[in-house]
Amino acid sequence: MKIAWYTPFSEHSAIGRFSQRVVAALRSLQAEVTVVRCERKTSDMRAISALEDDRGWVWAEDFGRNPIKKLNSFDIAIYNLGDHFDFHAFSILHQKRVPGITVLHDYSLHNALHNYCLSNAEESNDYREHLYSEFGHEALEAMDEMYLQDQPARWWNQEIARFPLFRWAMMDTLGTVTHANHYRGVVADQIGCPTTTIPLAYDAITDAKPAATPLQDQKFTIITVGNVNSNKRYSAIIRAIHESPLLRKQCRYRIVGSSDDRAVEQLQQEVEQLEHPIDVSFTGRVDHKTLEREVSQAHIISCLRYPALEGASASVIEGLRSNRPVIVSDNGCYQEIPDDLTFKVSPPKEHQELTRQLEWIVNHYDSAKQQAVRANQWATERHCPKSYSRAMLEFIDLVLYNAPVLRTSDRVAAALKTWGIEANSPLLERIDVSMQDLFGRPESSAKAA
């Protein structure tokens, strides 16, 4: 099996680290895999160190505008796709030329679409036209309302969760892999191709031993890891610590990850305006070794996310693998983690439940550590790169089996479009029935690996 594996591949990319592990596992199963870097080949991107691959990698941008000739020698192209256009530009552009399998990492691709439209103004409708075509007037009205209220950040960080936008980038895909069941059904319904769920493969940041319970004069360290943005619920952690005498006395909070100056300034102002002083600090962007140290020195890891915009979370896997108690929001992919392995917080009751969970962990840390060890064992088995790779190879076989039927359907659809057939025409239903009589409905794997 010859695979062109499109992926970001810089040391700043979690998807790149996922790909590094999966590609190695695929090769151990005798697949012949070429890493194709799908980022835009800008000077800024080239300045970031690449991840290591013992067989090297190629830039998709070097294939030119028509990659068909380069990809003809492969059995399948796998396109990793996330909500960052510069990191995933050629997964989007080349899939339109050479359909393959999409690994959809994010539940929604609004930011990628916005920047795609800016970069391809001559070939693409604008962002609003795409939004209307997938969700109609309701989405446009919601967006306009946020801008009228001078709250554009609320649209991009929160409201877009109501309108999962990805069809624009996947119209030609032959099959889709999701990393959690919470968005698989929506993707399958909207894209209409074989779709499967394979739990995200990811290794631990470090082989950290369970943290020692702090001594009486020491504080518990709570950390949140990742690029700073509002859906990670920093303010909720800050408020919970501030309003609990126990947590104020016994906890400090570390925000680990890159951020723009404005986001840090806003959080610092929030802390300075509190009635009681609390210990909050920021690291900025950290390298891998520093991240390992931050995790090893932490006692509690917060993976709160609301709204949950990602398909699955590398951060929560890293947290589960760290042997530290992990707090999560009870939504999205986090709902699929067994209840007895994390400390879940319901978004509508976030303040009360977050305070209660943190206080329980602090008061019963030895019990919380035992739960964390069980979580590590579960995550190690569920998120194994080799298991992921076996499931991927099985899915590739399924997709290649169904591909001729999907291509025939696409050609029929293109012909109907040129004839001006309306979407609600009874003719479409008759054609669909006839296609099923001829070929059967394309198979779709609903079972998570």
C-alpha positions in Angstrom: 0.0 0.0 0.0 1.5 3.3 -1.1 0.2 6.3 0.8 0.7 10.0 0.4 0.2 11.4 3.9 -0.6 15.1 3.8 0.1 16.8 7.1 1.6 19.8 8.8 5.0 18.7 10.0 6.5 21.4 12.2 7.4 21.1 15.8 4.6 23.6 16.6 1.9 21.3 15.2 0.0 18.8 17.4 -1.3 17.3 14.1 2.3 17.0 13.0 3.2 15.0 16.1 0.1 12.8 15.6 1.2 12.2 12.0 4.8 11.4 13.0 3.6 8.6 15.3 1.0 7.2 12.9 3.3 7.2 9.9 5.9 5.2 11.8 3.2 2.7 12.9 1.9 2.4 9.3 5.4 1.7 8.1 5.9 -1.0 10.7 2.8 -2.6 9.2 4.6 -2.6 5.8 2.8 0.4 4.3 4.9 2.6 2.1 4.2 6.2 3.3 5.5 9.5 2.0 5.0 12.5 4.3 3.7 15.4 2.2 3.9 18.7 4.0 0.6 20.5 3.4 1.5 23.9 4.9 2.0 27.0 2.8 5.7 27.2 2.1 6.2 30.7 3.6 9.4 32.1 5.1 7.7 32.0 8.6 6.7 28.4 8.2 10.1 27.3 6.9 11.7 29.1 10.0 9.9 26.6 12.3 11.9 23.4 12.9 10.4 20.4 11.2 9.7 17.2 13.0 12.1 14.3 12.3 11.2 11.6 9.8 13.8 8.9 8.9 12.7 8.9 5.3 12.3 12.6 4.8 9.4 14.6 3.5 8.3 16.7 0.5 6.5 20.0 0.2 3.0 19.7 -1.4 3.5 23.2 -2.8 6.4 21.9 -4.9 3.9 19.7 -6.8 2.6 22.8 -8.6 -1.1 23.7 -9.2 -1.9 20.3 -10.7 -0.7 17.5 -8.4 -2.3 14.6 -10.4 1.0 13.5 -12.0 2.8 13.4 -8.7 0.1 11.5 -6.9 -0.7 9.0 -9.7 1.9 6.6 -8.3 0.1 6.3 -4.9 -2.8 4.1 -4.0 -4.4 6.7 -1.9 -3.8 10.3 -0.5 -4.7 10.9 3.1 -5.4 14.6 3.8 -5.1 15.7 7.4 -7.4 18.8 7.9 -7.7 21.3 10.7 -9.0 24.8 11.2 -5.8 26.7 10.2 -5.5 27.5 6.5 -1.8 28.2 6.4 -1.1 24.8 8.1 -3.5 22.8 5.9 -3.6 24.8 2.6 -2.6 22.0 0.3 -4.8 19.4 2.0 -7.7 21.6 0.8 -6.3 22.6 -2.6 -5.0 19.2 -3.7 -8.0 17.2 -2.5 -10.0 19.2 -5.1 -7.7 17.8 -7.8 -7.0 14.3 -6.4 -9.8 13.1 -4.0 -8.6 10.9 -1.1 -9.4 10.3 2.5 -9.9 13.3 4.8 -8.8 13.0 8.5 -11.0 15.7 10.0 -9.3 17.0 13.2 -11.6 19.9 13.9 -15.4 19.9 14.1 -15.6 23.2 12.3 -13.4 25.0 9.7 -14.6 28.6 9.9 -11.1 30.1 10.4 -9.6 28.0 7.6 -12.5 29.0 5.3 -12.1 32.7 6.0 -8.4 32.6 5.2 -8.9 30.3 2.2 -11.3 32.9 0.7 -8.9 35.7 1.3 -6.1 33.7 -0.4 -8.2 32.4 -3.3 -10.4 35.4 -4.1 -10.5 34.7 -7.8 -11.6 31.1 -7.5 -13.8 31.1 -4.4 -17.0 32.7 -3.1 -16.5 34.9 0.0 -16.9 33.6 3.5 -20.4 34.9 3.9 -21.5 33.2 0.7 -20.1 29.9 1.9 -21.8 30.4 5.3 -25.1 31.1 3.7 -24.9 28.1 1.3 -24.4 25.7 4.2 -26.6 27.3 6.9 -28.8 29.9 5.3 -30.0 33.2 6.8 -29.8 32.0 10.4 -26.0 31.9 10.4 -25.6 35.2 8.6 -28.0 36.9 11.1 -26.1 35.4 14.1 -22.8 36.6 12.7 -24.2 40.1 11.9 -25.6 40.4 15.4 -22.2 39.7 17.0 -20.6 42.4 14.8 -23.4 44.9 15.5 -22.7 44.3 19.2 -19.0 45.0 18.6 -18.3 41.4 19.7 -16.6 39.8 16.6 -14.4 37.6 18.9 -17.6 36.0 20.3 -18.6 35.0 16.8 -15.2 33.4 16.1 -14.6 31.8 19.5 -18.1 30.8 20.5 -21.1 31.2 18.2 -19.5 29.3 15.3 -20.0 26.1 17.3 -23.7 26.3 16.4 -22.8 26.1 12.7 -20.2 23.3 12.1 -18.8 24.4 8.7 -16.6 21.8 6.8 -18.5 20.7 3.7 -16.8 23.4 1.6 -13.4 21.7 2.0 -14.6 18.1 1.6 -17.0 18.0 -1.3 -14.7 15.7 -3.3 -13.5 13.4 -0.5 -13.8 9.6 -0.9 -13.9 8.9 2.8 -13.7 10.6 6.2 -12.0 9.7 9.5 -13.3 11.4 12.6 -11.6 11.1 16.0 -14.7 11.0 18.2 -18.3 9.9 17.7 -19.8 13.3 18.7 -19.3 14.7 15.2 -19.2 11.6 13.1 -22.9 11.5 12.4 -23.1 15.2 11.3 -20.1 14.6 9.0 -21.5 11.4 7.5 -24.9 13.1 6.8 -23.4 16.2 5.2 -20.6 14.6 3.1 -22.3 11.4 2.1 -19.2 9.1 1.8 -17.9 6.3 3.9 -17.1 7.6 7.4 -15.5 6.0 10.4 -14.3 7.0 13.9 -10.8 6.0 15.0 -9.7 7.4 18.4 -6.9 10.0 18.0 -3.5 8.4 18.3 -1.2 10.2 20.7 1.7 9.5 23.0 2.4 11.0 26.4 4.4 14.2 26.8 6.5 12.5 29.4 6.6 9.3 31.4 5.7 11.3 34.5 5.2 9.5 37.8 2.1 10.5 39.8 2.8 13.8 41.6 3.6 13.8 45.3 0.9 15.3 47.5 2.0 18.8 48.4 3.3 19.3 51.9 1.4 21.5 54.3 3.3 24.6 53.3 3.2 23.9 49.6 0.6 24.7 46.9 -1.1 22.5 44.4 -0.3 23.6 40.8 -3.1 23.6 38.3 -2.1 24.0 34.7 -3.9 24.6 31.4 -1.8 23.7 28.3 -2.2 25.1 24.7 -2.5 28.3 22.7 -4.4 30.8 24.8 -8.0 31.3 23.6 -11.2 31.9 25.5 -12.8 28.5 25.1 -10.1 27.0 27.5 -12.1 28.7 30.3 -9.2 30.4 32.1 -11.5 32.9 33.8 -13.6 30.0 35.2 -10.5 28.6 36.9 -9.4 32.0 38.2 -12.9 32.6 39.6 -13.1 29.2 41.2 -9.8 29.7 43.0 -10.6 33.3 44.0 -14.0 32.5 45.5 -13.0 29.4 47.5 -10.9 30.1 50.7 -9.5 26.5 50.4 -8.4 27.0 46.8 -7.0 30.5 47.4 -4.8 29.1 50.1 -3.7 25.9 48.5 -3.6 26.4 44.7 -1.7 28.3 42.1 -2.5 28.5 38.4 -0.1 28.2 35.5 -1.2 29.0 31.9 1.2 27.2 29.7 1.3 28.1 26.0 1.6 30.9 23.4 -0.7 33.8 23.4 -0.9 37.3 22.0 -0.2 40.2 24.4 -3.8 41.4 24.5 -5.1 38.0 25.8 -2.5 37.9 28.5 -3.2 41.6 29.4 -6.9 40.9 29.7 -6.4 38.0 32.1 -3.8 39.9 34.1 -6.2 42.8 34.5 -8.9 40.3 35.6 -6.6 38.9 38.3 -5.5 42.4 39.5 -9.1 43.5 40.0 -10.0 40.6 42.3 -10.7 41.3 45.9 -8.3 38.7 47.1 -4.8 38.0 45.6 -4.3 34.7 43.9 -1.3 33.1 42.3 -1.6 33.1 38.5 1.3 33.0 36.0 1.9 32.7 32.3 4.8 30.9 30.5 4.3 32.0 26.9 5.3 29.6 24.2 7.4 26.7 25.5 9.5 24.0 23.8 9.0 20.3 24.3 11.4 19.9 27.2 9.9 22.9 29.1 6.4 21.5 28.5 7.5 18.1 30.0 8.8 20.0 33.1 5.6 22.0 33.5 3.5 18.8 33.4 5.8 16.9 35.7 5.6 19.8 38.2 1.8 20.1 38.0 -0.7 18.4 40.3 -3.9 19.0 38.4 -4.5 19.5 34.7 -7.4 21.5 33.4 -8.8 20.5 29.9 -11.9 22.6 30.2 -13.2 23.5 26.7 -16.5 25.3 26.0 -17.5 25.4 23.3 -15.6 22.3 22.2 -14.6 23.2 18.6 -12.0 20.4 18.1 -13.0 17.0 16.9 -10.7 15.3 19.5 -8.1 16.7 21.9 -4.4 15.9 22.0 -4.2 18.0 25.2 -6.7 15.7 27.1 -4.8 12.6 25.9 -1.6 14.1 27.2 -3.3 15.0 30.4 -4.7 11.5 30.8 -1.3 10.0 30.1 0.4 12.2 32.7 -0.8 10.4 35.8 -2.4 13.7 37.0 -6.1 14.3 37.8 -7.7 15.9 34.7 -10.7 18.2 34.8 -12.8 18.4 31.6 -16.0 20.1 30.3 -18.8 17.6 29.9 -19.3 18.2 26.1 -17.9 17.2 22.8 -15.2 14.6 22.7 -14.7 14.9 26.5 -18.1 13.3 27.1 -16.8 10.1 25.5 -14.2 9.6 28.3 -15.5 7.3 31.0 -17.0 9.3 33.9 -14.8 7.6 36.5 -11.5 8.6 34.8 -11.8 12.4 34.7 -13.5 15.1 36.8 -16.3 16.4 34.6 -17.9 19.8 34.8 -21.2 20.6 33.2 -21.0 23.9 31.2 -24.3 25.2 32.4 -23.2 24.6 36.0 -19.6 25.4 35.4 -18.8 27.6 38.5 -20.5 25.4 41.1 -19.2 22.1 39.7 -15.7 23.3 39.0 -15.3 24.6 42.5 -16.6 21.4 43.9 -14.4 19.2 41.8 -11.2 21.2 42.6 -11.9 21.2 46.3 -12.5 17.5 46.2 -9.2 16.8 44.5 -7.3 19.0 46.9 -9.0 17.3 49.9 -8.7 13.8 48.6 -5.5 13.9 46.4 -4.4 10.4 47.1 -7.7 9.1 45.7 -7.6 11.5 42.8 -4.1 10.1 41.9 -5.4 6.6 41.9 -8.1 7.6 39.4 -5.4 9.3 37.3 -3.3 6.1 37.1 -6.4 4.2 35.8 -7.0 7.0 33.3 -3.4 6.6 32.0 -3.9 2.9 31.5 -7.2 3.5 29.6 -5.7 6.2 27.4 -2.6 4.2 26.6 -4.6 1.4 25.2 -7.3 3.5 23.4 -5.0 6.0 21.8 -2.3 3.6 20.6 -0.7 4.6 17.2 -0.4 1.0 16.0 -4.2 0.4 16.7 -4.9 3.6 14.8 -2.8 2.5 11.9 -4.5 -1.0 11.6 -7.9 0.7 11.6 -6.8 3.2 9.0 -5.5 0.4 6.6 -8.9 -1.4 7.0 -10.7 1.9 6.2 -8.5 2.5 3.1 -9.5 -0.9 1.7 -13.2 0.0 2.3 -12.8 3.4 0.6 -11.0 2.1 -2.4 -13.7 -0.6 -2.8 -16.4 2.2 -2.8 -14.5 4.8 -4.8 -15.8 3.9 -8.3 -19.4 4.2 -7.1 -18.8 7.6 -5.6 -17.0 8.8 -8.7 -20.0 7.7 -10.8 -22.4 9.5 -8.5 -20.3 12.7 -8.7 -20.3 12.6 -12.5 -24.1 12.1 -12.5 -24.5 15.0 -10.0 -22.3 17.3 -12.2 -24.4 16.5 -15.3 -27.6 17.2 -13.4 -26.2 20.5 -12.2 -25.4 21.6 -15.8 -29.0 20.7 -16.8 -30.4 23.0 -14.1 -32.1 20.3 -12.1 -33.3 21.8 -8.8 -32.3 20.2 -5.4 -35.9 19.3 -4.6 -36.6 17.7 -7.9 -38.4 14.2 -7.7 -35.9 13.1 -10.4 -33.1 13.1 -7.8 -34.9 10.5 -5.7 -35.5 8.3 -8.7 -31.9 8.5 -9.7 -30.8 7.7 -6.1 -33.0 4.6 -6.0 -31.6 3.5 -9.4 -28.0 3.9 -8.2 -28.7 1.9 -5.1 -30.3 -0.9 -7.3 -27.2 -0.9 -9.4 -24.5 -0.6 -6.8 -26.0 -0.7 -3.3 -25.4 2.1 -0.9 -21.7 2.8 -0.2 -20.6 1.1 2.9 -19.9 3.2 6.0 -18.1 2.1 9.1 -19.8 3.5 12.2 -17.8 1.6 14.8 -15.0 3.3 16.7 -11.8 1.3 16.7 
